[in-house]
Amino acid sequence: MKLSTAVGIIIILTFFLLPILTNFAVIPEDMKPQNIGEFLGGVFQYWIIVISKIFKF
């Protein structure tokens, strides 16, 4: 495995794992569009809050 692949996997895991651990995103129980939307909404809400805190918007 190349270094860039390992770094990419770590970035993707961090992108999804941090919101799950902070309870912003709940892991969907099934693959219904509403549950997937709530999960992705929680992930993006978490990152919007993080970015706004960093740049103090």
Secondary structure, 3 states (H helix, E strand, C coil): CCHHHHHHHHHHHHHHHHHHHCCCCCCCCCCCHHHHHHHHHHHHHHHHHHHHHHHCC
